[in-house]
Amino acid sequence: MLKNFKVIKNLFKSPRLLPDPVNWKFIVKKANTNNYYIHMMAFIESPWRLYAQASSEDDPFPTIIRFEGNPFVSFIGRPREIGNVKETYEETYSTITHFYTIAVDFVQEVEILTKSELVKGKVTYMECNGIIGNNLKEIVFQVELN
């Protein structure tokens, strides 16, 4: 099965051949004096899907969110997913996958120890339309907490 996926993936190596069906928006909402919510919102064009964060060991390409270390920022838990998660059995991967269509909001709660801090991070993800998947993509972002 994986061999077939590699053939399909190699056919579509050029980013110009495939659409960019996921658009990202990053915003910050203040919860109280020192706590903030970083919203990493993905808007997904139909018929594409964005894989959830590691929902099971067998999910092929989970969305991964990483933040750069900052001694003045404390990350509370891991990013929550707000959206309508779906699951289906995918023949291509011989497993049940978890994904979003339309939109998902990944929310990370943080606490800062100073008046203002810059938080940097990146989102690594892959979208699929049920037949083919685009190559892994990485979005680098930064948000100011003040």
ZAZA-882472 format. One record per atom (N, C-alpha, C): residue in three letters; atom name; x, y, z. Coordinates in steps of 0.02 Angstrom, whole numbers, plus 32768, in hexadecimal, padded with zeros to 4 digits. Each point is the difference from the previous one (the first is absolute). Example, Ala and Ser with C-alpha at 12.3 -4.5 7.8 and 13.67 -1.06 7.14 Angstrom:
2
Ala|N|8294|7EE4|8186
Ala|CA|7FD3|803B|8000
Ala|C|802D|803C|8000
Ser|N|7FEE|8035|7FDC
Ser|CA|802A|803B|8003
Ser|C|7FD9|8037|8025
END
This chain:
146
Met|N|8028|7FC4|8000
Met|CA|7FD8|803C|8000
Met|C|802B|803F|8000
Leu|N|8032|8002|802C
Leu|CA|802B|803A|8005
Leu|C|8025|800D|7FBF
Lys|N|8012|7FCB|7FDC
Lys|CA|8022|8007|7FC0
Lys|C|7FD6|8028|7FCF
Asn|N|7FBE|7FF2|7FFC
Asn|CA|7FD3|8025|7FD4
Asn|C|7FFE|8049|8013
Phe|N|8000|800E|8042
Phe|CA|7FFF|8045|8017
Phe|C|803E|8026|7FE8
Lys|N|803A|7FDF|8004
Lys|CA|803E|8021|7FEB
Lys|C|7FFE|8011|7FB6
Val|N|7FE4|7FD4|7FD7
Val|CA|7FFA|800E|7FB8
Val|C|7FD4|803C|7FF5
Ile|N|7FC7|8003|8021
Ile|CA|7FD2|8039|7FF9
Ile|C|8023|803F|8018
Lys|N|8021|7FFD|803A
Lys|CA|8022|803A|801B
Lys|C|8034|801A|7FD0
Asn|N|8027|7FD4|7FE0
Asn|CA|8034|8015|7FD2
Asn|C|7FE4|8020|7FC0
Leu|N|7FC4|7FEA|7FEC
Leu|CA|7FE1|801E|7FC5
Leu|C|7FEF|804A|800B
Phe|N|7FF5|8012|803F
Phe|CA|7FEA|8044|800F
Phe|C|8032|8026|802B
Lys|N|803F|7FF6|7FF5
Lys|CA|8034|8021|8027
Lys|C|7FFF|804C|7FF8
Ser|N|7FF2|8018|7FC4
Ser|CA|8002|8047|7FF5
Ser|C|7FC6|8023|8022
Pro|N|800F|8032|802B
Pro|CA|7FCA|8023|8022
Pro|C|7FD2|8026|7FCF
Arg|N|8017|800C|7FC3
Arg|CA|7FD6|8023|7FCF
Arg|C|7FC8|7FD4|7FE4
Leu|N|8009|7FBE|8005
Leu|CA|7FCD|7FD3|7FE5
Leu|C|7FC4|7FF8|802F
Leu|N|800A|800A|8040
Leu|CA|7FCA|7FF6|8030
Leu|C|7FE9|8042|801D
Pro|N|7FC0|8004|8011
Pro|CA|7FE6|803E|801E
Pro|C|801A|8007|8048
Asp|N|7FF5|803A|801C
Asp|CA|8010|800D|8046
Asp|C|7FBE|800A|8024
Pro|N|7FE0|7FC9|8013
Pro|CA|7FBB|8003|8018
Pro|C|7FF6|8013|8049
Val|N|8037|800D|8025
Val|CA|7FF9|8013|8046
Val|C|801D|8045|800A
Asn|N|7FD8|802D|801C
Asn|CA|8016|8044|8010
Asn|C|8002|8007|804B
Trp|N|8035|8020|8019
Trp|CA|800A|8006|8048
Trp|C|7FF9|8048|8018
Lys|N|7FE6|8007|803D
Lys|CA|7FFC|8042|8021
Lys|C|8014|7FF6|8048
Phe|N|802B|802C|801A
Phe|CA|8019|7FFB|8044
Phe|C|7FED|803F|8026
Ile|N|7FDC|7FF7|8038
Ile|CA|7FEC|8039|8029
Ile|C|800A|7FEF|804A
Val|N|8001|8034|8029
Val|CA|8008|7FF9|8048
Val|C|7FC4|8020|8023
Lys|N|7FE6|7FDD|8033
Lys|CA|7FCB|801C|802A
Lys|C|8019|7FFF|8048
Lys|N|7FF8|8038|8022
Lys|CA|8016|8006|8045
Lys|C|7FCB|7FE1|802E
Ala|N|8015|7FD4|802D
Ala|CA|7FD2|7FE1|8030
Ala|C|7FFD|8028|8041
Asn|N|803B|8015|8018
Asn|CA|8005|802A|803C
Asn|C|8044|8023|7FFD
Thr|N|8016|801A|8038
Thr|CA|803E|8028|8001
Thr|C|803B|7FDD|7FE1
Asn|N|800B|7FC0|8010
Asn|CA|803B|7FDC|7FE9
Asn|C|7FF2|7FC6|7FD1
Asn|N|7FC1|7FEF|7FF5
Asn|CA|7FEF|7FC6|7FD7
Asn|C|7FE1|8015|7FBD
Tyr|N|8013|7FDA|7FCD
Tyr|CA|7FE9|800D|7FBC
Tyr|C|7FED|7FBE|7FDF
Tyr|N|7FD8|8006|7FCB
Tyr|CA|7FF0|7FC8|7FD5
Tyr|C|801A|8010|7FBA
Ile|N|802B|7FD5|7FE7
Ile|CA|8019|8007|7FBB
Ile|C|7FD4|7FD4|7FD5
His|N|7FDE|801F|7FCF
His|CA|7FD4|7FDC|7FD3
His|C|8024|7FF7|7FBD
Met|N|8005|7FC2|7FEA
Met|CA|801F|7FEF|7FC0
Met|C|7FC8|7FE1|7FD7
Met|N|7FE0|8029|7FD7
Met|CA|7FC3|7FEB|7FDD
Met|C|8010|7FEC|7FB8
Ala|N|7FE7|7FC6|7FEE
Ala|CA|8008|7FE6|7FBC
Ala|C|7FBC|8000|7FDD
Phe|N|7FFE|801D|7FC5
Phe|CA|7FC3|8001|7FD6
Phe|C|800E|7FD4|7FC4
Ile|N|7FD6|7FCD|7FF8
Ile|CA|800E|7FC9|7FD1
Ile|C|7FCE|8001|7FC7
Glu|N|8019|8002|7FC2
Glu|CA|7FD4|7FFF|7FC5
Glu|C|7FE7|7FB9|7FF3
Ser|N|7FC2|7FFA|7FEA
Ser|CA|7FE3|7FC0|7FEE
Ser|C|801E|7FE9|7FBE
Pro|N|8010|7FC3|7FF6
Pro|CA|7FF2|7FC3|8028
Pro|C|803A|7FEC|802C
Trp|N|802D|802F|800F
Trp|CA|803D|7FEF|8025
Trp|C|7FF3|7FF5|804A
Arg|N|802F|7FDE|8020
Arg|CA|7FFE|7FF1|8047
Arg|C|8043|8013|801F
Leu|N|7FFE|8014|803F
Leu|CA|803C|800C|8026
Leu|C|8001|7FCE|8039
Tyr|N|8036|7FDA|8006
Tyr|CA|8004|7FCE|8033
Tyr|C|8004|8020|8046
Ala|N|7FE2|7FDE|8030
Ala|CA|8001|8017|8046
Ala|C|8046|7FF4|801C
Gln|N|800C|801C|803D
Gln|CA|803D|7FEF|8024
Gln|C|7FFC|7FB5|8010
Ala|N|8036|7FE3|8014
Ala|CA|8003|7FB8|800C
Ala|C|7FC4|7FE7|8027
Ser|N|7FCF|7FE5|7FDD
Ser|CA|7FC4|7FE5|8020
Ser|C|8009|7FB7|8010
Ser|N|8027|7FDE|7FD8
Ser|CA|8010|7FBA|800E
Ser|C|8045|7FF2|7FE3
Glu|N|801D|7FC9|8014
Glu|CA|8043|7FF0|7FE9
Glu|C|8003|7FF4|7FB5
Asp|N|7FC7|7FF0|7FE2
Asp|CA|7FFF|7FED|7FB9
Asp|C|7FF0|803B|7FD1
Asp|N|7FEF|803B|801B
Asp|CA|7FF3|8038|7FD3
Asp|C|803F|800E|7FD8
Pro|N|7FFB|8005|7FBE
Pro|CA|803C|8003|7FD6
Pro|C|8027|8042|8005
Phe|N|7FDE|8039|8001
Phe|CA|8022|8040|7FFE
Phe|C|7FDD|8032|802E
Pro|N|8009|7FF9|8041
Pro|CA|7FDD|802D|802E
Pro|C|801B|8047|7FFA
Thr|N|7FD6|8030|800F
Thr|CA|8016|8046|8004
Thr|C|802A|8007|803E
Ile|N|803B|801F|7FF8
Ile|CA|802E|8008|8038
Ile|C|800C|804A|800B
Ile|N|7FF6|8017|803E
Ile|CA|800B|8046|8012
Ile|C|803A|8003|8031
Arg|N|8033|8028|7FEE
Arg|CA|803B|8006|802B
Arg|C|800C|804B|800E
Phe|N|8013|800D|803D
Phe|CA|8010|8045|8014
Phe|C|804A|8004|8012
Glu|N|801F|8039|7FEF
Glu|CA|8045|800C|8015
Glu|C|8002|800B|804B
Gly|N|8034|7FE9|801F
Gly|CA|8007|800B|8048
Gly|C|8006|8049|8011
Asn|N|7FE1|8013|8037
Asn|CA|8004|8045|8018
Asn|C|7FFC|7FFC|804D
Pro|N|8035|8016|8024
Pro|CA|7FFF|7FF9|8049
Pro|C|7FCB|802B|8022
Phe|N|7FE2|802F|7FDC
Phe|CA|7FCE|802C|801E
Phe|C|7FB9|7FEC|7FED
Val|N|7FF9|7FC7|7FDE
Val|CA|7FBE|7FE8|7FEB
Val|C|7FF8|7FB8|8018
Ser|N|7FC8|7FF3|8021
Ser|CA|7FF0|7FBD|8017
Ser|C|7FC5|7FE6|7FD6
Phe|N|8009|7FC7|7FE0
Phe|CA|7FCC|7FE2|7FD7
Phe|C|7FD7|7FD1|802C
Ile|N|7FBF|800C|8003
Ile|CA|7FD4|7FDA|802B
Ile|C|7FDF|7FC8|7FD7
Gly|N|8016|7FC4|800B
Gly|CA|7FE5|7FC7|7FDA
Gly|C|8017|8002|7FB8
Arg|N|7FDB|7FDC|7FD6
Arg|CA|800E|8000|7FB8
Arg|C|7FC6|8021|7FDD
Pro|N|8008|8012|7FC0
Pro|CA|7FC9|8022|7FDD
Pro|C|7FC0|7FD5|7FFE
Arg|N|7FC8|8021|8011
Arg|CA|7FBF|7FE0|7FF9
Arg|C|7FE9|8008|7FB8
Glu|N|7FD5|7FD3|7FEA
Glu|CA|7FE2|8005|7FBE
Glu|C|7FB6|8011|8007
Ile|N|7FEC|8036|7FE0
Ile|CA|7FBA|8013|8001
Ile|C|7FE6|7FFB|7FB9
Gly|N|7FD2|7FD2|7FF5
Gly|CA|7FE5|7FF5|7FBD
Gly|C|7FDD|7FBD|7FFE
Asn|N|7FE6|7FF0|7FC7
Asn|CA|7FDB|7FC2|7FF7
Asn|C|802E|7FCB|7FE4
Val|N|8020|7FDA|802E
Val|CA|802F|7FCC|7FEA
Val|C|7FD8|7FC6|7FE2
Lys|N|801A|7FE7|7FCA
Lys|CA|7FE0|7FC7|7FDE
Lys|C|8032|7FC7|7FFD
Glu|N|7FE6|7FC4|7FF8
Glu|CA|802C|7FC7|7FF7
Glu|C|7FE5|7FD3|7FCA
Thr|N|802E|7FE0|7FDE
Thr|CA|7FED|7FD2|7FCB
Thr|C|8038|7FCD|7FF7
Tyr|N|7FEE|7FC7|7FE5
Tyr|CA|8032|7FCE|7FEF
Tyr|C|801B|8012|7FBB
Glu|N|8042|8007|7FFB
Glu|CA|801F|8011|7FC0
Glu|C|8026|7FC3|7FE6
Glu|N|7FEB|7FE9|7FC6
Glu|CA|8020|7FC7|7FE0
Glu|C|804A|800D|7FF4
Thr|N|8010|803D|7FEB
Thr|CA|8045|8010|7FEF
Thr|C|8030|7FF0|8039
Tyr|N|7FEB|800E|803E
Tyr|CA|802B|7FF7|803A
Tyr|C|7FEC|7FC2|802A
Ser|N|7FCA|7FDF|7FED
Ser|CA|7FE6|7FC6|8025
Ser|C|7FF5|8010|804A
Thr|N|7FE4|803A|800D
Thr|CA|7FF4|8014|8045
Thr|C|7FC6|8033|8003
Ile|N|7FE8|800B|803C
Ile|CA|7FCF|8035|800C
Ile|C|8026|8041|800A
Thr|N|7FEB|8034|7FDC
Thr|CA|8021|8041|8007
Thr|C|7FCF|8032|801E
His|N|801C|8034|8020
His|CA|7FD9|8035|801F
His|C|8012|8041|7FDD
Phe|N|7FCD|8026|7FEC
Phe|CA|800D|803B|7FD8
Phe|C|7FC9|8033|8008
Tyr|N|800D|803C|7FE5
Tyr|CA|7FD0|8037|8000
Tyr|C|7FF1|8014|7FB8
Thr|N|7FC4|8016|7FF5
Thr|CA|7FED|8020|7FC1
Thr|C|7FE5|8044|8014
Ile|N|7FFF|802E|7FD4
Ile|CA|7FE8|8045|8009
Ile|C|802F|802A|802C
Ala|N|8006|7FEF|8042
Ala|CA|802A|8029|802C
Ala|C|8010|7FDB|8040
Val|N|8037|8014|801F
Val|CA|8013|7FE8|8042
Val|C|8028|8038|8021
Asp|N|7FF7|8007|8042
Asp|CA|8024|8032|8027
Asp|C|802B|7FDA|8033
Phe|N|8042|8004|7FF9
Phe|CA|802E|7FE4|8031
Phe|C|800D|8038|8033
Val|N|7FF4|7FF3|8040
Val|CA|8006|8034|8032
Val|C|8032|7FEB|8036
Gln|N|8033|802A|8009
Gln|CA|8033|7FF4|8032
Gln|C|7FFB|8036|8036
Glu|N|7FF8|7FEA|803F
Glu|CA|8000|8030|8037
Glu|C|8048|800A|8017
Val|N|8011|8040|800E
Val|CA|8043|8011|8019
Val|C|7FFB|8032|8039
Glu|N|8034|8000|8028
Glu|CA|8006|8032|8035
Glu|C|8043|8022|7FF7
Ile|N|8000|8043|8005
Ile|CA|8040|8024|7FF8
Ile|C|8015|801D|8044
Leu|N|8042|8007|8008
Leu|CA|801D|8019|803E
Leu|C|8014|8049|7FFB
Thr|N|7FF9|801D|7FC5
Thr|CA|8012|8046|7FF4
Thr|C|7FC3|8024|7FE3
Lys|N|8008|8041|7FF1
Lys|CA|7FC7|8026|7FE5
Lys|C|7FF1|7FEF|7FB7
Ser|N|8033|7FEC|7FDB
Ser|CA|7FF7|7FF3|7FB9
Ser|C|8033|7FCB|7FEA
Glu|N|7FE9|7FD3|7FD7
Glu|CA|802D|7FCC|7FE5
Glu|C|7FED|7FEF|7FB9
Leu|N|8032|7FEB|7FDA
Leu|CA|7FF5|7FE7|7FBC
Leu|C|8004|7FB4|8002
Val|N|7FCD|7FDF|7FE5
Val|CA|8000|7FB7|7FFD
Val|C|8007|7FEC|7FB7
Lys|N|8031|7FD5|7FF3
Lys|CA|800C|7FE7|7FBC
Lys|C|7FF2|7FB5|7FFE
Gly|N|7FE9|7FE9|7FC6
Gly|CA|7FF3|7FB9|7FFA
Gly|C|7FF8|7FEC|7FB7
Lys|N|7FEF|7FC1|7FF7
Lys|CA|7FF3|7FE7|7FBD
Lys|C|7FCC|7FC9|8003
Val|N|7FDB|7FFB|7FCA
Val|CA|7FCE|7FCB|7FF8
Val|C|8015|7FD6|7FC4
Thr|N|8008|7FBF|800B
Thr|CA|800F|7FD2|7FCA
Thr|C|7FC1|7FD7|7FF4
Tyr|N|7FEA|7FFD|7FC1
Tyr|CA|7FC0|7FE0|7FF2
Tyr|C|7FFF|7FE3|7FBA
Met|N|7FCE|7FD8|7FF3
Met|CA|7FF4|7FE6|7FBD
Met|C|7FB5|7FFE|7FF5
Glu|N|7FEC|8016|7FC5
Glu|CA|7FB9|7FFB|7FEF
Glu|C|7FF8|7FC9|7FCB
Cys|N|7FC5|7FE4|7FFF
Cys|CA|7FF1|7FC9|7FD2
Cys|C|7FB8|8009|7FE8
Asn|N|7FF2|7FE6|7FC5
Asn|CA|7FBB|8004|7FE8
Asn|C|7FDE|7FBC|7FFD
Gly|N|801C|7FCF|8022
Gly|CA|7FE4|7FBD|8001
Gly|C|801F|7FD3|7FCA
Ile|N|8022|801F|7FD0
Ile|CA|8021|7FDA|7FCA
Ile|C|804B|800D|8001
Ile|N|8012|8040|8001
Ile|CA|8047|8012|8003
Ile|C|800C|8030|8039
Gly|N|803E|8002|8017
Gly|CA|8013|802F|8034
Gly|C|8038|802C|7FE5
Asn|N|7FFD|8040|8013
Asn|CA|8037|802D|7FEF
Asn|C|803C|7FEF|802A
Asn|N|803B|8016|7FEC
Asn|CA|803B|7FF7|8028
Asn|C|7FF8|8022|8043
Leu|N|8025|7FEB|8032
Leu|CA|7FFF|8021|8040
Leu|C|8011|8049|7FF7
Lys|N|7FDD|802B|8026
Lys|CA|800C|8048|7FFC
Lys|C|8010|8019|8045
Glu|N|8023|803A|8001
Glu|CA|8011|801E|8040
Glu|C|7FF1|804A|7FFD
Ile|N|7FDB|8018|8031
Ile|CA|7FF0|8047|8006
Ile|C|8024|801A|803E
Val|N|8029|8034|7FF8
Val|CA|8022|801F|8038
Val|C|7FD7|803D|8014
Phe|N|7FF7|800A|8041
Phe|CA|7FD8|8039|8017
Phe|C|801F|801F|803E
Gln|N|7FEA|803D|800F
Gln|CA|8012|8021|803E
Gln|C|7FC6|802D|8014
Val|N|7FF3|8002|8041
Val|CA|7FCB|802A|801B
Val|C|801C|8026|803D
Glu|N|7FE6|803C|800A
Glu|CA|8016|8027|8039
Glu|C|7FCC|7FFD|8037
Leu|N|8017|7FF3|803C
Leu|CA|7FD4|7FFF|803B
Leu|C|800E|8040|8027
Asn|N|7FCE|802B|8004
Asn|CA|8009|803E|8028
Asn|C|7FBE|801B|8018
END
